[in-house]
Amino acid sequence: MKATIKSIIAIAAIAILAISCQKEDVLPIPGAITKEVKAGDTPTLSFTVSGDWHLTSDQIWCKFVTSSGELQEMSGGTGQHTITLKITDDNNGNQWSTAKITMKNNGQQGIIATIKRHPKELYIKLYDITDTPTKSFILGYVDWVTTRIEGNFHYAATEIPDWVEVAVKHENGTIEITNSITGIPGEQTEVLLRIVNDGERETKEIKADDGYVITFSDESGETTIQHPITYAGMGIDKLSFTGPTDYYFGWEVSLDGKTFRQSNPENGTIVTFHDALQYNIIAQNSEYHIIYFEKSIERGIPSYTLYDHTGGQRCWMDFNKTDMVLTVNDHSDSGSPRYGGVIALHKEKYQLIRASLEESILTTDSSSGIELECIDDEYIQYTLIELTQHDLAEAGEYEGMEAYHSLTALDIYCDPYTNTSLTEKYGCEDIYRCDFVNSVEGKNPGIIINPRVENWDTMNHEAGNASVEVYHGENQLKISEGEYYIGENKDELLSVHLWGPKGGWNDTDVHILFKVGGQTKKVLVVTPPTH
Protein backbone atom coordinates (compact mmCIF):
# COMPACT_ATOMS: atom_id res chain seq x y z
CA MET A 1 0.00 0.00 0.00
CA LYS A 2 2.86 2.35 0.91
CA ALA A 3 4.69 1.60 -2.36
CA THR A 4 1.57 2.30 -4.34
CA ILE A 5 1.16 5.75 -2.70
CA LYS A 6 4.81 6.62 -3.36
CA SER A 7 4.36 5.70 -7.03
CA ILE A 8 1.30 7.88 -7.35
CA ILE A 9 3.11 10.86 -5.80
CA ALA A 10 6.09 10.43 -8.16
CA ILE A 11 3.86 10.21 -11.21
CA ALA A 12 2.05 13.40 -10.13
CA ALA A 13 5.30 15.26 -9.67
CA ILE A 14 6.49 14.27 -13.10
CA ALA A 15 3.18 15.40 -14.61
CA ILE A 16 3.39 18.78 -12.84
CA LEU A 17 6.98 19.27 -14.05
CA ALA A 18 6.01 18.40 -17.60
CA ILE A 19 3.15 20.90 -17.52
CA SER A 20 5.49 23.58 -16.12
CA CYS A 21 8.11 23.00 -18.84
CA GLN A 22 5.41 23.07 -21.50
CA LYS A 23 4.28 26.53 -20.35
CA GLU A 24 7.84 27.88 -20.41
CA ASP A 25 8.27 26.73 -24.05
CA VAL A 26 5.41 28.98 -25.30
CA LEU A 27 7.03 32.01 -27.08
CA PRO A 28 5.39 35.43 -27.51
CA ILE A 29 4.41 36.74 -30.94
CA PRO A 30 7.44 38.47 -32.54
CA GLY A 31 7.65 42.23 -32.11
CA ALA A 32 6.49 44.43 -34.95
CA ILE A 33 9.05 45.73 -37.50
CA THR A 34 8.75 48.18 -40.42
CA LYS A 35 10.18 47.70 -43.89
CA GLU A 36 10.23 50.16 -46.80
CA VAL A 37 9.88 48.45 -50.16
CA LYS A 38 9.21 49.10 -53.83
CA ALA A 39 7.08 47.25 -56.34
CA GLY A 40 9.03 44.21 -57.53
CA ASP A 41 10.93 43.72 -54.27
CA THR A 42 10.99 40.32 -52.46
CA PRO A 43 11.81 41.18 -48.85
CA THR A 44 12.08 38.49 -46.15
CA LEU A 45 10.82 38.18 -42.59
CA SER A 46 12.47 35.93 -39.97
CA PHE A 47 10.90 34.78 -36.69
CA THR A 48 10.93 31.99 -34.12
CA VAL A 49 7.70 30.62 -32.61
CA SER A 50 6.41 27.68 -30.60
CA GLY A 51 3.38 25.86 -31.83
CA ASP A 52 1.45 26.34 -35.01
CA TRP A 53 1.19 29.81 -36.53
CA HIS A 54 -0.84 31.50 -39.22
CA LEU A 55 0.06 34.71 -41.18
CA THR A 56 -2.22 37.01 -43.19
CA SER A 57 -1.52 40.09 -45.35
CA ASP A 58 -4.22 42.72 -45.58
CA GLN A 59 -3.16 44.04 -49.02
CA ILE A 60 -3.27 42.24 -52.35
CA TRP A 61 0.02 43.81 -53.43
CA CYS A 62 1.84 42.16 -50.50
CA LYS A 63 1.77 38.33 -50.79
CA PHE A 64 3.57 35.32 -49.31
CA VAL A 65 5.75 33.20 -51.58
CA THR A 66 4.83 29.58 -50.75
CA SER A 67 5.25 26.19 -52.31
CA SER A 68 1.65 26.54 -53.47
CA GLY A 69 2.23 29.92 -55.10
CA GLU A 70 1.78 33.55 -54.06
CA LEU A 71 -0.91 33.67 -51.36
CA GLN A 72 -2.48 36.17 -48.99
CA GLU A 73 -2.20 33.64 -46.12
CA MET A 74 0.24 30.96 -45.01
CA SER A 75 0.80 28.64 -42.01
CA GLY A 76 3.56 26.72 -40.29
CA GLY A 77 4.72 24.99 -37.12
CA THR A 78 7.15 25.40 -34.22
CA GLY A 79 10.70 26.63 -34.90
CA GLN A 80 12.72 29.21 -36.76
CA HIS A 81 11.30 30.45 -40.05
CA THR A 82 12.24 32.87 -42.85
CA ILE A 83 9.46 33.75 -45.22
CA THR A 84 9.57 35.70 -48.48
CA LEU A 85 7.12 38.41 -49.52
CA LYS A 86 6.31 39.44 -53.07
CA ILE A 87 5.59 43.15 -53.59
CA THR A 88 3.56 43.86 -56.72
CA ASP A 89 2.46 47.08 -58.41
CA ASP A 90 -1.24 46.51 -57.86
CA ASN A 91 -2.99 49.83 -57.17
CA ASN A 92 0.40 51.53 -56.88
CA GLY A 93 -0.26 55.29 -56.96
CA ASN A 94 1.89 58.31 -56.22
CA GLN A 95 1.42 57.98 -52.47
CA TRP A 96 2.84 55.56 -49.95
CA SER A 97 0.94 52.30 -49.41
CA THR A 98 0.94 50.27 -46.18
CA ALA A 99 0.34 46.54 -45.63
CA LYS A 100 0.02 44.83 -42.23
CA ILE A 101 1.29 41.27 -41.63
CA THR A 102 -0.71 39.65 -38.79
CA MET A 103 0.22 36.44 -36.93
CA LYS A 104 -2.00 34.04 -34.94
CA ASN A 105 -0.11 31.70 -32.61
CA ASN A 106 -1.01 29.79 -29.41
CA GLY A 107 -4.20 31.77 -28.96
CA GLN A 108 -2.36 35.08 -29.50
CA GLN A 109 -2.75 37.56 -32.38
CA GLY A 110 -0.72 40.63 -33.38
CA ILE A 111 0.92 42.60 -36.16
CA ILE A 112 4.50 41.45 -36.67
CA ALA A 113 5.40 43.69 -39.69
CA THR A 114 4.33 46.91 -41.36
CA ILE A 115 5.31 46.98 -45.03
CA LYS A 116 5.50 50.49 -46.56
CA ARG A 117 5.52 50.51 -50.33
CA HIS A 118 7.08 53.46 -52.13
CA PRO A 119 4.85 55.48 -54.44
CA LYS A 120 4.87 54.41 -58.04
CA GLU A 121 6.86 57.57 -58.82
CA LEU A 122 8.82 59.52 -56.22
CA TYR A 123 8.59 63.24 -56.69
CA ILE A 124 9.72 66.53 -55.24
CA LYS A 125 7.68 69.56 -56.24
CA LEU A 126 8.74 73.19 -55.88
CA TYR A 127 6.60 76.24 -55.16
CA ASP A 128 7.34 79.93 -54.62
CA ILE A 129 6.30 81.95 -51.58
CA THR A 130 2.73 82.25 -52.97
CA ASP A 131 2.49 78.46 -53.52
CA THR A 132 2.71 78.92 -57.27
CA PRO A 133 4.52 75.95 -58.86
CA THR A 134 8.04 76.67 -60.09
CA LYS A 135 10.41 74.49 -62.08
CA SER A 136 13.68 75.53 -60.42
CA PHE A 137 15.34 76.72 -57.26
CA ILE A 138 15.55 80.50 -57.63
CA LEU A 139 18.48 82.27 -55.99
CA GLY A 140 18.45 85.79 -54.64
CA TYR A 141 21.31 88.28 -54.99
CA VAL A 142 21.60 89.87 -51.54
CA ASP A 143 18.01 89.25 -50.46
CA TRP A 144 16.80 85.70 -49.84
CA VAL A 145 14.31 84.02 -52.18
CA THR A 146 11.87 81.54 -50.59
CA THR A 147 11.20 78.13 -52.12
CA ARG A 148 8.66 75.65 -50.71
CA ILE A 149 9.46 71.97 -51.27
CA GLU A 150 6.96 69.12 -51.22
CA GLY A 151 7.87 65.43 -51.66
CA ASN A 152 6.16 62.06 -51.33
CA PHE A 153 9.11 60.36 -49.58
CA HIS A 154 11.77 61.03 -46.97
CA TYR A 155 14.43 63.04 -48.78
CA ALA A 156 17.63 64.95 -48.18
CA ALA A 157 19.72 67.17 -50.44
CA THR A 158 22.96 65.30 -51.10
CA GLU A 159 24.56 67.79 -53.50
CA ILE A 160 24.28 71.58 -53.19
CA PRO A 161 26.84 73.76 -55.03
CA ASP A 162 29.10 75.58 -52.58
CA TRP A 163 28.14 78.92 -54.16
CA VAL A 164 24.50 78.41 -53.12
CA GLU A 165 23.63 79.54 -49.60
CA VAL A 166 20.66 77.84 -47.89
CA ALA A 167 18.87 79.09 -44.78
CA VAL A 168 15.67 78.61 -42.80
CA LYS A 169 13.51 81.27 -41.21
CA HIS A 170 12.36 80.64 -37.64
CA GLU A 171 9.02 81.69 -36.21
CA ASN A 172 10.64 84.64 -34.41
CA GLY A 173 11.83 85.97 -37.77
CA THR A 174 15.51 85.12 -37.37
CA ILE A 175 17.29 83.52 -40.31
CA GLU A 176 19.68 80.62 -39.75
CA ILE A 177 22.09 79.49 -42.47
CA THR A 178 22.02 75.68 -42.60
CA ASN A 179 23.23 74.79 -46.12
CA SER A 180 21.14 71.60 -45.87
CA ILE A 181 17.65 70.54 -46.94
CA THR A 182 15.58 67.62 -45.58
CA GLY A 183 11.90 66.76 -45.71
CA ILE A 184 9.25 64.17 -44.93
CA PRO A 185 6.32 62.92 -47.06
CA GLY A 186 3.27 65.17 -47.34
CA GLU A 187 4.71 68.20 -45.56
CA GLN A 188 6.14 71.37 -47.10
CA THR A 189 9.68 72.37 -46.26
CA GLU A 190 10.42 76.09 -46.68
CA VAL A 191 13.98 77.14 -47.47
CA LEU A 192 15.66 80.46 -48.34
CA LEU A 193 18.30 80.61 -51.03
CA ARG A 194 20.73 83.17 -52.42
CA ILE A 195 23.96 83.21 -54.38
CA VAL A 196 27.33 83.48 -52.64
CA ASN A 197 28.92 86.62 -54.06
CA ASP A 198 32.51 86.57 -55.24
CA GLY A 199 32.61 89.78 -57.26
CA GLU A 200 31.98 87.96 -60.53
CA ARG A 201 29.40 85.13 -60.47
CA GLU A 202 26.61 87.36 -59.16
CA THR A 203 26.85 89.54 -62.27
CA LYS A 204 25.78 86.72 -64.61
CA GLU A 205 22.35 85.17 -65.18
CA ILE A 206 22.02 81.41 -64.54
CA LYS A 207 19.45 79.57 -66.68
CA ALA A 208 17.86 76.18 -66.06
CA ASP A 209 19.69 74.59 -69.00
CA ASP A 210 23.09 75.73 -67.72
CA GLY A 211 23.26 72.45 -65.83
CA TYR A 212 23.46 73.61 -62.21
CA VAL A 213 21.23 71.50 -59.94
CA ILE A 214 20.42 70.53 -56.38
CA THR A 215 20.33 66.74 -55.99
CA PHE A 216 18.04 64.87 -53.58
CA SER A 217 18.13 61.25 -52.48
CA ASP A 218 15.78 58.92 -50.62
CA GLU A 219 16.83 57.17 -47.41
CA SER A 220 18.18 54.14 -49.25
CA GLY A 221 20.26 56.25 -51.59
CA GLU A 222 18.84 54.33 -54.55
CA THR A 223 16.64 57.13 -55.89
CA THR A 224 17.89 60.61 -56.81
CA ILE A 225 15.92 63.58 -58.04
CA GLN A 226 17.46 66.79 -59.37
CA HIS A 227 16.01 70.25 -59.78
CA PRO A 228 17.78 73.05 -61.70
CA ILE A 229 19.06 76.27 -60.17
CA THR A 230 18.21 79.61 -61.77
CA TYR A 231 19.38 83.12 -60.98
CA ALA A 232 18.19 86.28 -62.67
CA GLY A 233 21.42 88.11 -61.90
CA MET A 234 21.90 90.95 -59.47
CA GLY A 235 19.59 93.14 -61.57
CA ILE A 236 20.25 96.19 -63.72
CA ASP A 237 19.21 98.32 -60.74
CA LYS A 238 22.18 97.18 -58.63
CA LEU A 239 25.82 98.24 -58.54
CA SER A 240 28.58 97.87 -55.99
CA PHE A 241 32.27 98.58 -56.13
CA THR A 242 35.49 98.50 -54.20
CA GLY A 243 38.35 100.92 -54.66
CA PRO A 244 41.94 101.19 -53.53
CA THR A 245 40.72 102.50 -50.14
CA ASP A 246 37.45 102.73 -48.22
CA TYR A 247 37.00 106.44 -48.97
CA TYR A 248 36.18 108.23 -52.22
CA PHE A 249 37.15 111.72 -51.02
CA GLY A 250 40.40 113.47 -50.15
CA TRP A 251 42.39 112.19 -53.14
CA GLU A 252 45.30 114.23 -54.48
CA VAL A 253 47.03 113.68 -57.82
CA SER A 254 50.38 115.09 -58.90
CA LEU A 255 50.51 117.50 -61.81
CA ASP A 256 52.07 114.85 -64.05
CA GLY A 257 49.26 112.43 -63.15
CA LYS A 258 51.68 109.77 -61.93
CA THR A 259 51.19 109.91 -58.15
CA PHE A 260 47.92 109.39 -56.28
CA ARG A 261 47.70 109.86 -52.55
CA GLN A 262 45.07 110.06 -49.86
CA SER A 263 45.12 110.91 -46.16
CA ASN A 264 43.08 108.52 -44.02
CA PRO A 265 40.45 110.68 -42.25
CA GLU A 266 40.46 108.37 -39.22
CA ASN A 267 44.16 108.29 -38.36
CA GLY A 268 45.84 110.75 -40.72
CA THR A 269 48.09 108.16 -42.36
CA ILE A 270 48.84 108.71 -46.05
CA VAL A 271 48.61 106.01 -48.72
CA THR A 272 50.26 106.44 -52.11
CA PHE A 273 49.64 104.75 -55.47
CA HIS A 274 51.55 105.17 -58.69
CA ASP A 275 50.37 105.69 -62.28
CA ALA A 276 46.73 104.60 -61.79
CA LEU A 277 44.03 103.48 -59.36
CA GLN A 278 42.44 100.02 -59.59
CA TYR A 279 38.71 99.45 -58.98
CA ASN A 280 36.36 96.47 -59.04
CA ILE A 281 32.86 97.37 -60.17
CA ILE A 282 30.12 94.74 -59.89
CA ALA A 283 27.07 95.18 -62.13
CA GLN A 284 24.68 92.97 -64.07
CA ASN A 285 26.57 91.53 -67.06
CA SER A 286 29.28 94.09 -66.21
CA GLU A 287 27.06 96.79 -67.73
CA TYR A 288 27.64 100.11 -66.03
CA HIS A 289 28.17 103.68 -67.14
CA ILE A 290 30.86 106.20 -66.27
CA ILE A 291 30.15 109.89 -65.72
CA TYR A 292 33.05 112.32 -65.14
CA PHE A 293 32.51 115.58 -63.34
CA GLU A 294 34.86 118.53 -63.42
CA LYS A 295 34.50 121.07 -60.65
CA SER A 296 35.60 124.62 -61.32
CA ILE A 297 36.02 127.05 -58.44
CA GLU A 298 35.74 130.65 -59.63
CA ARG A 299 36.06 133.33 -56.95
CA GLY A 300 35.24 130.74 -54.28
CA ILE A 301 32.05 129.52 -56.02
CA PRO A 302 31.90 125.97 -57.45
CA SER A 303 30.34 124.91 -60.73
CA TYR A 304 30.26 121.54 -62.43
CA THR A 305 30.60 120.16 -65.94
CA LEU A 306 29.54 116.56 -66.61
CA TYR A 307 31.00 114.26 -69.26
CA ASP A 308 29.15 111.11 -70.38
CA HIS A 309 31.71 108.39 -71.11
CA THR A 310 29.03 106.23 -72.76
CA GLY A 311 28.10 109.13 -75.01
CA GLY A 312 31.71 109.41 -76.15
CA GLN A 313 32.57 112.45 -74.05
CA ARG A 314 36.07 112.56 -72.56
CA CYS A 315 37.94 114.83 -70.18
CA TRP A 316 41.30 114.89 -68.40
CA MET A 317 40.34 111.84 -66.34
CA ASP A 318 40.01 108.45 -68.04
CA PHE A 319 38.38 105.29 -66.67
CA ASN A 320 39.16 102.12 -68.61
CA LYS A 321 36.01 100.01 -68.19
CA THR A 322 37.69 96.80 -69.32
CA ASP A 323 40.47 96.94 -66.74
CA MET A 324 38.57 99.18 -64.29
CA VAL A 325 41.57 101.47 -64.01
CA LEU A 326 41.53 105.25 -63.51
CA THR A 327 44.28 107.47 -64.93
CA VAL A 328 44.68 111.28 -64.95
CA ASN A 329 46.25 113.33 -67.73
CA ASP A 330 49.37 115.45 -67.32
CA HIS A 331 48.70 119.00 -66.11
CA SER A 332 52.29 120.12 -65.64
CA ASP A 333 51.94 123.05 -68.03
CA SER A 334 49.70 124.79 -65.49
CA GLY A 335 50.50 125.40 -61.88
CA SER A 336 46.86 125.89 -60.91
CA PRO A 337 44.89 123.03 -59.36
CA ARG A 338 41.94 121.33 -60.99
CA TYR A 339 39.16 119.34 -59.39
CA GLY A 340 37.14 116.39 -60.60
CA GLY A 341 35.62 113.02 -59.92
CA VAL A 342 34.13 109.85 -61.39
CA ILE A 343 30.64 108.38 -60.96
CA ALA A 344 29.63 104.82 -61.93
CA LEU A 345 25.91 104.24 -62.58
CA HIS A 346 24.03 100.97 -62.97
CA LYS A 347 22.13 100.45 -66.20
CA GLU A 348 18.66 101.27 -64.91
CA LYS A 349 19.72 104.57 -63.34
CA TYR A 350 21.69 105.63 -66.40
CA GLN A 351 18.84 104.86 -68.79
CA LEU A 352 16.50 106.85 -66.56
CA ILE A 353 18.61 110.03 -66.45
CA ARG A 354 20.82 109.93 -69.56
CA ALA A 355 18.77 112.65 -71.27
CA SER A 356 18.96 114.92 -68.22
CA LEU A 357 22.29 114.23 -66.50
CA GLU A 358 22.85 117.75 -65.16
CA GLU A 359 19.30 118.15 -63.85
CA SER A 360 19.46 114.75 -62.11
CA ILE A 361 23.00 114.62 -60.72
CA LEU A 362 23.51 118.27 -59.78
CA THR A 363 21.66 120.16 -57.09
CA THR A 364 22.25 123.15 -54.82
CA ASP A 365 23.44 123.41 -51.23
CA SER A 366 22.49 126.49 -49.23
CA SER A 367 24.15 125.57 -45.91
CA SER A 368 26.75 128.33 -46.42
CA GLY A 369 24.04 130.96 -46.71
CA ILE A 370 24.19 131.04 -50.50
CA GLU A 371 23.14 128.45 -53.05
CA LEU A 372 26.10 126.45 -54.31
CA GLU A 373 26.05 123.83 -57.04
CA CYS A 374 27.02 120.34 -55.85
CA ILE A 375 26.54 116.61 -56.47
CA ASP A 376 23.16 115.40 -55.24
CA ASP A 377 23.36 113.11 -52.20
CA GLU A 378 21.73 110.28 -54.17
CA TYR A 379 24.77 110.10 -56.43
CA ILE A 380 27.39 110.27 -53.71
CA GLN A 381 26.85 106.52 -53.24
CA TYR A 382 27.94 105.99 -56.86
CA THR A 383 31.03 108.21 -56.64
CA LEU A 384 34.26 106.29 -57.20
CA ILE A 385 36.56 109.21 -56.48
CA GLU A 386 36.72 112.94 -55.89
CA LEU A 387 40.18 114.39 -56.49
CA THR A 388 42.33 117.49 -56.70
CA GLN A 389 45.22 117.56 -59.16
CA HIS A 390 47.93 119.94 -58.01
CA ASP A 391 51.59 120.20 -57.10
CA LEU A 392 52.25 117.59 -54.42
CA ALA A 393 55.63 119.03 -53.47
CA GLU A 394 55.58 119.98 -49.83
CA ALA A 395 55.51 123.77 -49.68
CA GLY A 396 57.65 125.34 -47.03
CA GLU A 397 55.86 126.86 -44.07
CA TYR A 398 56.39 130.33 -45.50
CA GLU A 399 56.01 129.59 -49.21
CA GLY A 400 53.05 130.64 -51.33
CA MET A 401 49.86 132.30 -50.14
CA GLU A 402 46.38 131.04 -49.22
CA ALA A 403 42.97 132.66 -49.62
CA TYR A 404 39.39 131.47 -49.43
CA HIS A 405 35.80 132.72 -49.72
CA SER A 406 34.49 134.01 -46.39
CA LEU A 407 31.08 132.30 -46.86
CA THR A 408 31.82 129.13 -48.79
CA ALA A 409 35.31 128.49 -47.29
CA LEU A 410 36.37 127.28 -50.75
CA ASP A 411 39.87 128.07 -51.93
CA ILE A 412 40.66 131.03 -54.11
CA TYR A 413 43.88 130.25 -55.91
CA CYS A 414 46.75 132.70 -55.35
CA ASP A 415 48.84 132.64 -58.50
CA PRO A 416 52.52 133.71 -58.39
CA TYR A 417 52.68 137.04 -60.21
CA THR A 418 55.66 138.68 -61.85
CA ASN A 419 55.31 142.45 -62.19
CA THR A 420 58.43 144.61 -62.47
CA SER A 421 56.67 147.88 -61.71
CA LEU A 422 55.15 146.48 -58.51
CA THR A 423 58.50 145.04 -57.46
CA GLU A 424 60.10 148.46 -57.91
CA LYS A 425 57.20 150.24 -56.21
CA TYR A 426 57.06 148.03 -53.10
CA GLY A 427 60.61 146.69 -53.01
CA CYS A 428 59.32 143.09 -52.95
CA GLU A 429 59.60 140.24 -55.46
CA ASP A 430 57.30 137.75 -53.67
CA ILE A 431 54.03 138.83 -55.33
CA TYR A 432 50.77 136.90 -55.88
CA ARG A 433 47.47 137.60 -57.54
CA CYS A 434 43.94 136.31 -56.83
CA ASP A 435 40.33 137.26 -57.58
CA PHE A 436 37.93 138.91 -55.18
CA VAL A 437 34.53 137.30 -54.68
CA ASN A 438 31.39 138.43 -56.44
CA SER A 439 28.55 140.10 -54.59
CA VAL A 440 25.76 138.04 -53.01
CA GLU A 441 22.30 139.47 -52.43
CA GLY A 442 21.74 140.16 -48.76
CA LYS A 443 25.29 139.15 -47.86
CA ASN A 444 28.65 140.90 -47.57
CA PRO A 445 31.20 138.30 -48.68
CA GLY A 446 34.93 138.81 -48.67
CA ILE A 447 38.15 136.86 -48.85
CA ILE A 448 40.34 135.69 -45.98
CA ILE A 449 44.08 135.58 -46.63
CA ASN A 450 46.90 133.75 -44.87
CA PRO A 451 50.12 135.21 -46.35
CA ARG A 452 52.39 132.49 -44.92
CA VAL A 453 54.97 135.04 -43.79
CA GLU A 454 57.50 134.29 -41.07
CA ASN A 455 56.86 136.21 -37.83
CA TRP A 456 53.63 137.62 -39.28
CA ASP A 457 51.58 136.28 -36.38
CA THR A 458 49.29 137.41 -33.58
CA MET A 459 52.07 137.94 -31.04
CA ASN A 460 54.12 140.15 -33.37
CA HIS A 461 51.04 142.00 -34.52
CA GLU A 462 50.12 142.88 -30.95
CA ALA A 463 53.73 144.00 -30.38
CA GLY A 464 53.57 146.24 -33.46
CA ASN A 465 56.12 144.23 -35.44
CA ALA A 466 53.66 142.63 -37.90
CA SER A 467 51.38 144.88 -39.94
CA VAL A 468 49.49 145.20 -43.20
CA GLU A 469 48.75 148.04 -45.60
CA VAL A 470 45.88 147.85 -48.07
CA TYR A 471 45.61 150.15 -51.11
CA HIS A 472 42.93 150.67 -53.73
CA GLY A 473 44.82 152.63 -56.32
CA GLU A 474 46.30 155.52 -54.41
CA ASN A 475 43.71 155.31 -51.63
CA GLN A 476 44.67 153.38 -48.51
CA LEU A 477 41.83 151.30 -47.10
CA LYS A 478 40.93 151.64 -43.44
CA ILE A 479 39.90 149.17 -40.78
CA SER A 480 37.77 151.91 -39.27
CA GLU A 481 35.71 152.01 -42.46
CA GLY A 482 35.10 148.24 -42.36
CA GLU A 483 37.05 147.75 -45.58
CA TYR A 484 39.24 145.08 -44.01
CA TYR A 485 40.43 143.91 -40.63
CA ILE A 486 43.17 141.74 -39.16
CA GLY A 487 42.10 138.71 -37.15
CA GLU A 488 42.40 134.96 -36.97
CA ASN A 489 41.05 132.60 -39.59
CA LYS A 490 39.47 129.13 -39.26
CA ASP A 491 42.92 127.68 -38.44
CA GLU A 492 43.52 130.31 -35.74
CA LEU A 493 46.25 131.92 -37.82
CA LEU A 494 46.65 135.69 -38.15
CA SER A 495 44.96 136.68 -41.41
CA VAL A 496 43.63 139.62 -43.36
CA HIS A 497 39.87 139.69 -43.86
CA LEU A 498 39.27 141.84 -46.93
CA TRP A 499 35.76 143.21 -47.57
CA GLY A 500 36.72 145.64 -50.32
CA PRO A 501 36.73 149.43 -50.88
CA LYS A 502 33.80 151.20 -49.29
CA GLY A 503 33.22 153.33 -52.34
CA GLY A 504 33.19 150.43 -54.76
CA TRP A 505 35.82 148.62 -56.77
CA ASN A 506 35.58 150.25 -60.23
CA ASP A 507 38.32 148.66 -62.36
CA THR A 508 41.16 149.10 -59.92
CA ASP A 509 43.02 146.30 -58.13
CA VAL A 510 43.55 146.19 -54.39
CA HIS A 511 47.18 145.76 -53.25
CA ILE A 512 47.86 144.19 -49.85
CA LEU A 513 51.31 144.60 -48.35
CA PHE A 514 52.31 142.21 -45.59
CA LYS A 515 55.06 143.70 -43.43
CA VAL A 516 57.33 142.53 -40.63
CA GLY A 517 59.49 145.07 -38.81
CA GLY A 518 58.40 147.70 -41.33
CA GLN A 519 59.69 145.70 -44.33
CA THR A 520 57.32 144.40 -47.04
CA LYS A 521 57.65 140.61 -47.18
CA LYS A 522 54.85 139.71 -49.61
CA VAL A 523 52.31 141.46 -51.81
CA LEU A 524 48.89 140.22 -52.90
CA VAL A 525 47.11 141.79 -55.87
CA VAL A 526 43.36 141.30 -55.62
CA THR A 527 41.43 141.80 -58.86
CA PRO A 528 37.93 143.36 -58.80
CA PRO A 529 34.75 141.23 -58.78
CA THR A 530 32.99 140.71 -62.10
CA HIS A 531 29.67 141.98 -60.73
Secondary structure, 3 states (H helix, E strand, C coil): CHHHHHHHHHHHHHHHHHHHHHHHCCCCCCCCEEEEECCCCCCEEEEEECCCEEEEECCCCEEEEECCEEECEEEECCEEEEEEEEECCCCCCCCCEEEEEEEEECCEEEEEEEEEECCCCCCEEEECCCCCEECCEEEECCCCEEEEEEECCCEEEEECCCCEEEEEECCCCCEEECCCCEECCCCEEEEEEEECCCCCHHHCCECHHHCCEEEEEECCCCCEEEEEEEECCCCCCCEEEECCCCCCCCEEECCCCCEEEEECCCCCCEEEEECCEECEEEEHHHCEEEEEEEEEEECCEEEEEEEECCCCCCCCEEEECCCCEEEECCCCCCCCCEEEEEEEEEHHHHHHHHHHHHHHHEEEECCCCCCEEEECHHHHCCEEEEEEECCCCCCCCCCCCEEEECCCCCECCCEECCCHHHHHHHCCCCEEEEECCCCCCCCCCCEEEECCCCCCCHHHHHCCCEEEEEEECCEECCHHHCCEEEEECCCCCEEEEECCCCCCCCCCCEEEEEEECCEEEEEEEEECCCC
